[in-house]
Amino acid sequence: MNFVYAIPLHHRFRGITVREGVLMRGQAGWGEFCPFGDYSDSESVPWLAAALEAAERGWPEPVRDRIEVNTTIPVVAPERAYELAAKSGCRTAKVKVADPRSSVAEDCDRVAAVRD
């Protein structure tokens, strides 16, 4: 049994405002397939294989009982980057850089704002 989803994002990410994918129910549980639209078929195949494996074969035994999550900071002004990081409650952030809409100096300011 498969379920297609489209979830609106709070902030534009990689040029998209809606994240689309498929949840797959298999004999062992659930798998999720949601490559980005700009990925080629060959880039997407490992994602699909992993989703099918998770649904049909399951996961290995866990080695820990919890994992901290991180937040992703999009290409935004440093002040907004700081707000997003602070609101997230996460201790780790992945800050987007090297976007054509942003200069190296702006990237550095965004990273510094989140770091502080």
N, CA, C and O atoms as CSV, one atom per row, in Angstrom:
chain,resi,resn,atom,element,x,y,z
A,1,MET,N,N,0.848,-1.167,0.000
A,1,MET,CA,C,0.000,0.000,0.000
A,1,MET,C,C,0.900,1.239,0.000
A,1,MET,O,O,1.814,1.338,0.819
A,2,ASN,N,N,0.655,2.159,-0.889
A,2,ASN,CA,C,1.452,3.374,-1.006
A,2,ASN,C,C,0.577,4.600,-0.803
A,2,ASN,O,O,-0.610,4.600,-1.127
A,3,PHE,N,N,1.182,5.633,-0.265
A,3,PHE,CA,C,0.497,6.908,-0.055
A,3,PHE,C,C,1.359,8.024,-0.616
A,3,PHE,O,O,2.507,8.192,-0.204
A,4,VAL,N,N,0.822,8.775,-1.539
A,4,VAL,CA,C,1.516,9.939,-2.091
A,4,VAL,C,C,1.188,11.137,-1.207
A,4,VAL,O,O,0.043,11.316,-0.793
A,5,TYR,N,N,2.201,11.959,-0.919
A,5,TYR,CA,C,1.944,13.144,-0.104
A,5,TYR,C,C,2.548,14.386,-0.743
A,5,TYR,O,O,3.464,14.308,-1.562
A,6,ALA,N,N,2.015,15.523,-0.351
A,6,ALA,CA,C,2.528,16.842,-0.731
A,6,ALA,C,C,2.349,17.734,0.491
A,6,ALA,O,O,1.226,18.092,0.846
A,7,ILE,N,N,3.455,18.089,1.129
A,7,ILE,CA,C,3.414,18.859,2.366
A,7,ILE,C,C,3.994,20.249,2.118
A,7,ILE,O,O,5.132,20.365,1.663
A,8,PRO,N,N,3.234,21.308,2.408
A,8,PRO,CA,C,3.771,22.662,2.239
A,8,PRO,C,C,4.923,22.903,3.218
A,8,PRO,O,O,4.859,22.489,4.376
A,9,LEU,N,N,5.961,23.567,2.750
A,9,LEU,CA,C,7.096,23.914,3.599
A,9,LEU,C,C,6.881,25.294,4.214
A,9,LEU,O,O,6.236,26.156,3.617
A,10,HIS,N,N,7.420,25.490,5.399
A,10,HIS,CA,C,7.342,26.804,6.038
A,10,HIS,C,C,8.235,27.812,5.320
A,10,HIS,O,O,7.932,29.004,5.277
A,11,HIS,N,N,9.351,27.316,4.751
A,11,HIS,CA,C,10.319,28.180,4.076
A,11,HIS,C,C,10.743,27.509,2.774
A,11,HIS,O,O,10.907,26.290,2.718
A,12,ARG,N,N,10.915,28.302,1.749
A,12,ARG,CA,C,11.384,27.773,0.459
A,12,ARG,C,C,12.708,27.039,0.694
A,12,ARG,O,O,13.580,27.529,1.411
A,13,PHE,N,N,12.845,25.879,0.091
A,13,PHE,CA,C,14.046,25.059,0.241
A,13,PHE,C,C,14.379,24.463,-1.115
A,13,PHE,O,O,13.553,23.774,-1.713
A,14,ARG,N,N,15.581,24.722,-1.602
A,14,ARG,CA,C,16.019,24.230,-2.907
A,14,ARG,C,C,15.042,24.631,-4.011
A,14,ARG,O,O,14.836,23.891,-4.973
A,15,GLY,N,N,14.452,25.801,-3.858
A,15,GLY,CA,C,13.543,26.307,-4.878
A,15,GLY,C,C,12.134,25.752,-4.821
A,15,GLY,O,O,11.318,26.067,-5.687
A,16,ILE,N,N,11.825,24.932,-3.822
A,16,ILE,CA,C,10.475,24.363,-3.735
A,16,ILE,C,C,9.751,24.881,-2.495
A,16,ILE,O,O,10.382,25.269,-1.512
A,17,THR,N,N,8.453,24.884,-2.553
A,17,THR,CA,C,7.629,25.281,-1.407
A,17,THR,C,C,6.736,24.138,-0.925
A,17,THR,O,O,6.057,24.261,0.094
A,18,VAL,N,N,6.740,23.033,-1.659
A,18,VAL,CA,C,5.975,21.836,-1.287
A,18,VAL,C,C,6.893,20.628,-1.446
A,18,VAL,O,O,7.540,20.468,-2.481
A,19,ARG,N,N,6.949,19.781,-0.422
A,19,ARG,CA,C,7.763,18.559,-0.480
A,19,ARG,C,C,6.841,17.413,-0.852
A,19,ARG,O,O,5.857,17.150,-0.160
A,20,GLU,N,N,7.157,16.735,-1.937
A,20,GLU,CA,C,6.326,15.633,-2.426
A,20,GLU,C,C,7.083,14.317,-2.316
A,20,GLU,O,O,8.299,14.268,-2.501
A,21,GLY,N,N,6.353,13.261,-2.016
A,21,GLY,CA,C,6.973,11.959,-1.914
A,21,GLY,C,C,5.939,10.853,-1.827
A,21,GLY,O,O,4.741,11.073,-2.006
A,22,VAL,N,N,6.440,9.653,-1.547
A,22,VAL,CA,C,5.588,8.470,-1.433
A,22,VAL,C,C,5.983,7.710,-0.179
A,22,VAL,O,O,7.164,7.442,0.045
A,23,LEU,N,N,4.999,7.361,0.639
A,23,LEU,CA,C,5.197,6.448,1.757
A,23,LEU,C,C,4.782,5.067,1.287
A,23,LEU,O,O,3.709,4.897,0.708
A,24,MET,N,N,5.635,4.077,1.537
A,24,MET,CA,C,5.386,2.712,1.068
A,24,MET,C,C,5.251,1.782,2.263
A,24,MET,O,O,6.146,1.710,3.106
A,25,ARG,N,N,4.155,1.085,2.334
A,25,ARG,CA,C,3.938,0.106,3.400
A,25,ARG,C,C,4.315,-1.260,2.862
A,25,ARG,O,O,3.754,-1.723,1.869
A,26,GLY,N,N,5.265,-1.903,3.519
A,26,GLY,CA,C,5.704,-3.225,3.103
A,26,GLY,C,C,5.543,-4.235,4.217
A,26,GLY,O,O,4.949,-3.934,5.252
A,27,GLN,N,N,6.066,-5.428,4.012
A,27,GLN,CA,C,5.941,-6.501,4.996
A,27,GLN,C,C,6.663,-6.186,6.298
A,27,GLN,O,O,6.251,-6.649,7.362
A,28,ALA,N,N,7.740,-5.403,6.226
A,28,ALA,CA,C,8.520,-5.116,7.424
A,28,ALA,C,C,8.217,-3.750,8.033
A,28,ALA,O,O,8.653,-3.464,9.148
A,29,GLY,N,N,7.480,-2.907,7.322
A,29,GLY,CA,C,7.196,-1.573,7.857
A,29,GLY,C,C,7.046,-0.549,6.750
A,29,GLY,O,O,6.479,-0.827,5.694
A,30,TRP,N,N,7.563,0.639,7.012
A,30,TRP,CA,C,7.389,1.761,6.095
A,30,TRP,C,C,8.701,2.161,5.451
A,30,TRP,O,O,9.767,2.067,6.060
A,31,GLY,N,N,8.605,2.610,4.203
A,31,GLY,CA,C,9.714,3.237,3.493
A,31,GLY,C,C,9.222,4.556,2.934
A,31,GLY,O,O,8.024,4.736,2.715
A,32,GLU,N,N,10.140,5.477,2.703
A,32,GLU,CA,C,9.769,6.783,2.150
A,32,GLU,C,C,10.677,7.112,0.976
A,32,GLU,O,O,11.896,6.961,1.060
A,33,PHE,N,N,10.076,7.561,-0.116
A,33,PHE,CA,C,10.802,7.941,-1.336
A,33,PHE,C,C,10.423,9.371,-1.681
A,33,PHE,O,O,9.268,9.651,-2.001
A,34,CYS,N,N,11.398,10.283,-1.616
A,34,CYS,CA,C,11.086,11.695,-1.906
A,34,CYS,C,C,12.301,12.428,-2.473
A,34,CYS,O,O,12.778,13.388,-1.867
A,35,PRO,N,N,12.803,11.994,-3.617
A,35,PRO,CA,C,13.936,12.707,-4.217
A,35,PRO,C,C,13.489,14.084,-4.705
A,35,PRO,O,O,12.303,14.323,-4.935
A,36,PHE,N,N,14.440,14.962,-4.855
A,36,PHE,CA,C,14.129,16.290,-5.382
A,36,PHE,C,C,13.908,16.211,-6.884
A,36,PHE,O,O,14.464,15.345,-7.559
A,37,GLY,N,N,13.094,17.119,-7.399
A,37,GLY,CA,C,12.727,17.116,-8.812
A,37,GLY,C,C,13.893,17.284,-9.757
A,37,GLY,O,O,13.820,16.853,-10.908
A,38,ASP,N,N,14.975,17.906,-9.295
A,38,ASP,CA,C,16.115,18.110,-10.184
A,38,ASP,C,C,17.087,16.928,-10.173
A,38,ASP,O,O,18.123,16.986,-10.836
A,39,TYR,N,N,16.777,15.867,-9.440
A,39,TYR,CA,C,17.624,14.676,-9.439
A,39,TYR,C,C,17.346,13.850,-10.692
A,39,TYR,O,O,16.199,13.716,-11.120
A,40,SER,N,N,18.390,13.310,-11.262
A,40,SER,CA,C,18.227,12.429,-12.422
A,40,SER,C,C,17.709,11.070,-11.947
A,40,SER,O,O,17.686,10.778,-10.751
A,41,ASP,N,N,17.299,10.254,-12.906
A,41,ASP,CA,C,16.856,8.898,-12.558
A,41,ASP,C,C,17.965,8.138,-11.840
A,41,ASP,O,O,17.709,7.466,-10.841
A,42,SER,N,N,19.195,8.239,-12.343
A,42,SER,CA,C,20.299,7.487,-11.735
A,42,SER,C,C,20.598,7.985,-10.321
A,42,SER,O,O,21.016,7.198,-9.471
A,43,GLU,N,N,20.392,9.273,-10.054
A,43,GLU,CA,C,20.579,9.788,-8.697
A,43,GLU,C,C,19.447,9.348,-7.777
A,43,GLU,O,O,19.652,9.206,-6.572
A,44,SER,N,N,18.270,9.134,-8.323
A,44,SER,CA,C,17.098,8.772,-7.522
A,44,SER,C,C,17.014,7.284,-7.210
A,44,SER,O,O,16.382,6.898,-6.227
A,45,VAL,N,N,17.634,6.454,-8.019
A,45,VAL,CA,C,17.540,4.998,-7.837
A,45,VAL,C,C,17.976,4.551,-6.440
A,45,VAL,O,O,17.266,3.748,-5.835
A,46,PRO,N,N,19.109,5.026,-5.887
A,46,PRO,CA,C,19.474,4.588,-4.534
A,46,PRO,C,C,18.431,4.977,-3.481
A,46,PRO,O,O,18.217,4.234,-2.523
A,47,TRP,N,N,17.783,6.132,-3.648
A,47,TRP,CA,C,16.731,6.541,-2.718
A,47,TRP,C,C,15.568,5.553,-2.783
A,47,TRP,O,O,15.037,5.145,-1.750
A,48,LEU,N,N,15.174,5.170,-3.998
A,48,LEU,CA,C,14.073,4.227,-4.166
A,48,LEU,C,C,14.445,2.862,-3.602
A,48,LEU,O,O,13.632,2.229,-2.928
A,49,ALA,N,N,15.658,2.407,-3.867
A,49,ALA,CA,C,16.108,1.110,-3.353
A,49,ALA,C,C,16.092,1.096,-1.823
A,49,ALA,O,O,15.679,0.108,-1.216
A,50,ALA,N,N,16.537,2.180,-1.206
A,50,ALA,CA,C,16.544,2.258,0.255
A,50,ALA,C,C,15.124,2.259,0.815
A,50,ALA,O,O,14.863,1.634,1.842
A,51,ALA,N,N,14.211,2.954,0.151
A,51,ALA,CA,C,12.817,2.983,0.600
A,51,ALA,C,C,12.190,1.595,0.517
A,51,ALA,O,O,11.504,1.159,1.441
A,52,LEU,N,N,12.428,0.911,-0.587
A,52,LEU,CA,C,11.889,-0.444,-0.748
A,52,LEU,C,C,12.497,-1.400,0.269
A,52,LEU,O,O,11.795,-2.245,0.824
A,53,GLU,N,N,13.797,-1.272,0.515
A,53,GLU,CA,C,14.460,-2.129,1.497
A,53,GLU,C,C,13.879,-1.903,2.893
A,53,GLU,O,O,13.624,-2.862,3.622
A,54,ALA,N,N,13.671,-0.651,3.262
A,54,ALA,CA,C,13.098,-0.354,4.580
A,54,ALA,C,C,11.705,-0.957,4.716
A,54,ALA,O,O,11.371,-1.517,5.760
A,55,ALA,N,N,10.897,-0.848,3.676
A,55,ALA,CA,C,9.524,-1.362,3.723
A,55,ALA,C,C,9.475,-2.884,3.725
A,55,ALA,O,O,8.648,-3.476,4.419
A,56,GLU,N,N,10.340,-3.514,2.966
A,56,GLU,CA,C,10.261,-4.971,2.801
A,56,GLU,C,C,11.178,-5.765,3.739
A,56,GLU,O,O,10.823,-6.866,4.161
A,57,ARG,N,N,12.345,-5.220,4.066
A,57,ARG,CA,C,13.299,-5.969,4.886
A,57,ARG,C,C,13.424,-5.432,6.296
A,57,ARG,O,O,13.864,-6.146,7.197
A,58,GLY,N,N,13.040,-4.173,6.496
A,58,GLY,CA,C,13.121,-3.580,7.829
A,58,GLY,C,C,14.481,-2.973,8.115
A,58,GLY,O,O,15.334,-2.849,7.236
A,59,TRP,N,N,14.652,-2.604,9.361
A,59,TRP,CA,C,15.863,-1.926,9.802
A,59,TRP,C,C,16.698,-2.849,10.676
A,59,TRP,O,O,16.159,-3.768,11.294
A,60,PRO,N,N,18.003,-2.620,10.737
A,60,PRO,CA,C,18.825,-3.389,11.675
A,60,PRO,C,C,18.483,-2.994,13.113
A,60,PRO,O,O,17.817,-1.986,13.348
A,61,GLU,N,N,18.938,-3.786,14.051
A,61,GLU,CA,C,18.709,-3.468,15.458
A,61,GLU,C,C,19.357,-2.124,15.785
A,61,GLU,O,O,20.488,-1.874,15.368
A,62,PRO,N,N,18.668,-1.259,16.521
A,62,PRO,CA,C,19.247,0.045,16.859
A,62,PRO,C,C,20.419,-0.094,17.822
A,62,PRO,O,O,20.467,-1.017,18.635
A,63,VAL,N,N,21.355,0.831,17.717
A,63,VAL,CA,C,22.504,0.847,18.621
A,63,VAL,C,C,22.372,1.959,19.662
A,63,VAL,O,O,23.211,2.076,20.555
A,64,ARG,N,N,21.328,2.768,19.551
A,64,ARG,CA,C,21.045,3.815,20.541
A,64,ARG,C,C,19.537,4.010,20.609
A,64,ARG,O,O,18.807,3.606,19.704
A,65,ASP,N,N,19.083,4.628,21.683
A,65,ASP,CA,C,17.632,4.783,21.831
A,65,ASP,C,C,17.120,6.160,21.419
A,65,ASP,O,O,15.914,6.403,21.432
A,66,ARG,N,N,18.027,7.057,21.055
A,66,ARG,CA,C,17.587,8.355,20.532
A,66,ARG,C,C,18.712,9.013,19.737
A,66,ARG,O,O,19.893,8.726,19.933
A,67,ILE,N,N,18.312,9.891,18.849
A,67,ILE,CA,C,19.252,10.639,18.018
A,67,ILE,C,C,18.751,12.074,17.965
A,67,ILE,O,O,17.578,12.321,17.686
A,68,GLU,N,N,19.643,13.016,18.233
A,68,GLU,CA,C,19.255,14.422,18.143
A,68,GLU,C,C,19.015,14.794,16.688
A,68,GLU,O,O,19.709,14.319,15.789
A,69,VAL,N,N,18.041,15.635,16.472
A,69,VAL,CA,C,17.771,16.125,15.121
A,69,VAL,C,C,18.464,17.467,14.928
A,69,VAL,O,O,18.868,18.116,15.893
A,70,ASN,N,N,18.594,17.873,13.669
A,70,ASN,CA,C,19.144,19.193,13.382
A,70,ASN,C,C,18.093,20.020,12.663
A,70,ASN,O,O,17.019,19.525,12.322
A,71,THR,N,N,18.412,21.262,12.443
A,71,THR,CA,C,17.535,22.131,11.673
A,71,THR,C,C,18.280,22.567,10.419
A,71,THR,O,O,19.509,22.628,10.408
A,72,THR,N,N,17.543,22.864,9.383
A,72,THR,CA,C,18.134,23.377,8.150
A,72,THR,C,C,17.776,24.849,8.029
A,72,THR,O,O,16.604,25.223,8.081
A,73,ILE,N,N,18.797,25.676,7.867
A,73,ILE,CA,C,18.601,27.117,7.724
A,73,ILE,C,C,18.703,27.460,6.247
A,73,ILE,O,O,19.757,27.269,5.641
A,74,PRO,N,N,17.617,27.967,5.654
A,74,PRO,CA,C,17.640,28.298,4.225
A,74,PRO,C,C,18.422,29.587,3.962
A,74,PRO,O,O,18.942,30.204,4.892
A,75,VAL,N,N,18.501,29.979,2.721
A,75,VAL,CA,C,19.172,31.220,2.334
A,75,VAL,C,C,18.250,32.379,2.716
A,75,VAL,O,O,17.327,32.734,1.983
A,76,VAL,N,N,18.531,32.951,3.882
A,76,VAL,CA,C,17.763,34.079,4.411
A,76,VAL,C,C,18.742,35.080,5.026
A,76,VAL,O,O,19.931,34.789,5.158
A,77,ALA,N,N,18.247,36.246,5.395
A,77,ALA,CA,C,19.082,37.259,6.045
A,77,ALA,C,C,19.619,36.716,7.367
A,77,ALA,O,O,18.981,35.865,7.986
A,78,PRO,N,N,20.789,37.200,7.811
A,78,PRO,CA,C,21.376,36.701,9.059
A,78,PRO,C,C,20.431,36.789,10.259
A,78,PRO,O,O,20.391,35.878,11.087
A,79,GLU,N,N,19.678,37.874,10.352
A,79,GLU,CA,C,18.757,38.026,11.482
A,79,GLU,C,C,17.700,36.920,11.476
A,79,GLU,O,O,17.361,36.366,12.522
A,80,ARG,N,N,17.194,36.612,10.302
A,80,ARG,CA,C,16.185,35.552,10.171
A,80,ARG,C,C,16.816,34.189,10.434
A,80,ARG,O,O,16.195,33.321,11.048
A,81,ALA,N,N,18.047,34.001,9.971
A,81,ALA,CA,C,18.754,32.740,10.218
A,81,ALA,C,C,18.901,32.505,11.715
A,81,ALA,O,O,18.680,31.396,12.201
A,82,TYR,N,N,19.274,33.551,12.440
A,82,TYR,CA,C,19.404,33.446,13.894
A,82,TYR,C,C,18.069,33.063,14.523
A,82,TYR,O,O,18.013,32.167,15.365
A,83,GLU,N,N,16.990,33.741,14.118
A,83,GLU,CA,C,15.656,33.450,14.663
A,83,GLU,C,C,15.256,32.002,14.418
A,83,GLU,O,O,14.767,31.323,15.321
A,84,LEU,N,N,15.465,31.532,13.192
A,84,LEU,CA,C,15.079,30.157,12.856
A,84,LEU,C,C,15.867,29.149,13.688
A,84,LEU,O,O,15.305,28.174,14.186
A,85,ALA,N,N,17.170,29.388,13.835
A,85,ALA,CA,C,17.995,28.467,14.622
A,85,ALA,C,C,17.563,28.480,16.083
A,85,ALA,O,O,17.438,27.425,16.705
A,86,ALA,N,N,17.336,29.663,16.630
A,86,ALA,CA,C,16.946,29.771,18.035
A,86,ALA,C,C,15.588,29.124,18.291
A,86,ALA,O,O,15.410,28.441,19.300
A,87,LYS,N,N,14.635,29.329,17.395
A,87,LYS,CA,C,13.287,28.762,17.554
A,87,LYS,C,C,13.270,27.244,17.412
A,87,LYS,O,O,12.387,26.580,17.954
A,88,SER,N,N,14.229,26.701,16.694
A,88,SER,CA,C,14.204,25.266,16.397
A,88,SER,C,C,14.397,24.405,17.634
A,88,SER,O,O,13.875,23.293,17.708
A,89,GLY,N,N,15.148,24.920,18.610
A,89,GLY,CA,C,15.466,24.117,19.782
A,89,GLY,C,C,16.578,23.113,19.534
A,89,GLY,O,O,16.914,22.333,20.425
A,90,CYS,N,N,17.150,23.119,18.347
A,90,CYS,CA,C,18.209,22.177,17.993
A,90,CYS,C,C,19.579,22.743,18.356
A,90,CYS,O,O,19.786,23.957,18.354
A,91,ARG,N,N,20.505,21.846,18.667
A,91,ARG,CA,C,21.874,22.265,18.947
A,91,ARG,C,C,22.748,22.225,17.703
A,91,ARG,O,O,23.874,22.722,17.718
A,92,THR,N,N,22.240,21.640,16.628
A,92,THR,CA,C,22.987,21.518,15.380
A,92,THR,C,C,22.143,22.071,14.243
A,92,THR,O,O,20.943,21.809,14.153
A,93,ALA,N,N,22.795,22.845,13.372
A,93,ALA,CA,C,22.086,23.425,12.225
A,93,ALA,C,C,22.900,23.212,10.957
A,93,ALA,O,O,24.125,23.336,10.956
A,94,LYS,N,N,22.200,22.893,9.886
A,94,LYS,CA,C,22.814,22.842,8.555
A,94,LYS,C,C,22.424,24.144,7.878
A,94,LYS,O,O,21.245,24.394,7.628
A,95,VAL,N,N,23.421,24.975,7.579
A,95,VAL,CA,C,23.175,26.299,7.011
A,95,VAL,C,C,23.455,26.251,5.517
A,95,VAL,O,O,24.549,25.875,5.095
A,96,LYS,N,N,22.474,26.630,4.724
A,96,LYS,CA,C,22.616,26.605,3.266
A,96,LYS,C,C,23.510,27.751,2.798
A,96,LYS,O,O,23.322,28.903,3.189
A,97,VAL,N,N,24.482,27.414,1.955
A,97,VAL,CA,C,25.415,28.383,1.372
A,97,VAL,C,C,25.586,28.071,-0.111
A,97,VAL,O,O,25.066,27.073,-0.612
A,98,ALA,N,N,26.323,28.940,-0.806
A,98,ALA,CA,C,26.665,28.751,-2.225
A,98,ALA,C,C,25.440,28.745,-3.125
A,98,ALA,O,O,25.409,28.050,-4.141
A,99,ASP,N,N,24.448,29.510,-2.754
A,99,ASP,CA,C,23.256,29.665,-3.575
A,99,ASP,C,C,23.485,30.832,-4.528
A,99,ASP,O,O,24.080,31.833,-4.128
A,100,PRO,N,N,23.033,30.735,-5.768
A,100,PRO,CA,C,23.241,31.833,-6.719
A,100,PRO,C,C,22.647,33.166,-6.254
A,100,PRO,O,O,23.082,34.229,-6.697
A,101,ARG,N,N,21.659,33.108,-5.367
A,101,ARG,CA,C,21.023,34.334,-4.871
A,101,ARG,C,C,21.801,34.989,-3.737
A,101,ARG,O,O,21.386,36.029,-3.227
A,102,SER,N,N,22.922,34.397,-3.335
A,102,SER,CA,C,23.632,34.862,-2.152
A,102,SER,C,C,25.125,34.977,-2.434
A,102,SER,O,O,25.695,34.138,-3.132
A,103,SER,N,N,25.753,36.009,-1.895
A,103,SER,CA,C,27.200,36.186,-2.066
A,103,SER,C,C,27.947,35.419,-0.977
A,103,SER,O,O,27.347,34.963,-0.004
A,104,VAL,N,N,29.254,35.283,-1.149
A,104,VAL,CA,C,30.081,34.621,-0.136
A,104,VAL,C,C,29.995,35.396,1.178
A,104,VAL,O,O,29.894,34.793,2.247
A,105,ALA,N,N,30.035,36.719,1.106
A,105,ALA,CA,C,29.947,37.537,2.321
A,105,ALA,C,C,28.612,37.310,3.034
A,105,ALA,O,O,28.575,37.201,4.260
A,106,GLU,N,N,27.523,37.238,2.276
A,106,GLU,CA,C,26.207,36.980,2.880
A,106,GLU,C,C,26.157,35.588,3.498
A,106,GLU,O,O,25.575,35.402,4.567
A,107,ASP,N,N,26.766,34.609,2.827
A,107,ASP,CA,C,26.836,33.257,3.384
A,107,ASP,C,C,27.581,33.271,4.713
A,107,ASP,O,O,27.132,32.665,5.686
A,108,CYS,N,N,28.718,33.959,4.754
A,108,CYS,CA,C,29.516,34.032,5.985
A,108,CYS,C,C,28.732,34.703,7.110
A,108,CYS,O,O,28.781,34.256,8.257
A,109,ASP,N,N,28.010,35.771,6.785
A,109,ASP,CA,C,27.189,36.450,7.794
A,109,ASP,C,C,26.090,35.535,8.324
A,109,ASP,O,O,25.795,35.554,9.519
A,110,ARG,N,N,25.484,34.738,7.454
A,110,ARG,CA,C,24.420,33.812,7.858
A,110,ARG,C,C,24.991,32.733,8.780
A,110,ARG,O,O,24.396,32.415,9.810
A,111,VAL,N,N,26.136,32.174,8.412
A,111,VAL,CA,C,26.770,31.147,9.250
A,111,VAL,C,C,27.143,31.735,10.612
A,111,VAL,O,O,26.911,31.107,11.645
A,112,ALA,N,N,27.720,32.938,10.613
A,112,ALA,CA,C,28.105,33.578,11.876
A,112,ALA,C,C,26.889,33.832,12.761
A,112,ALA,O,O,26.965,33.655,13.977
A,113,ALA,N,N,25.782,34.241,12.177
A,113,ALA,CA,C,24.572,34.512,12.958
A,113,ALA,C,C,24.050,33.250,13.629
A,113,ALA,O,O,23.599,33.293,14.773
A,114,VAL,N,N,24.109,32.144,12.930
A,114,VAL,CA,C,23.636,30.876,13.499
A,114,VAL,C,C,24.626,30.361,14.536
A,114,VAL,O,O,24.230,29.842,15.580
A,115,ARG,N,N,25.909,30.508,14.245
A,115,ARG,CA,C,26.946,30.043,15.168
A,115,ARG,C,C,26.833,30.757,16.504
A,115,ARG,O,O,27.002,30.146,17.559
A,116,ASP,N,N,26.545,32.058,16.457
A,116,ASP,CA,C,26.471,32.850,17.687
A,116,ASP,C,C,25.220,32.507,18.470
A,116,ASP,O,O,24.985,33.074,19.537
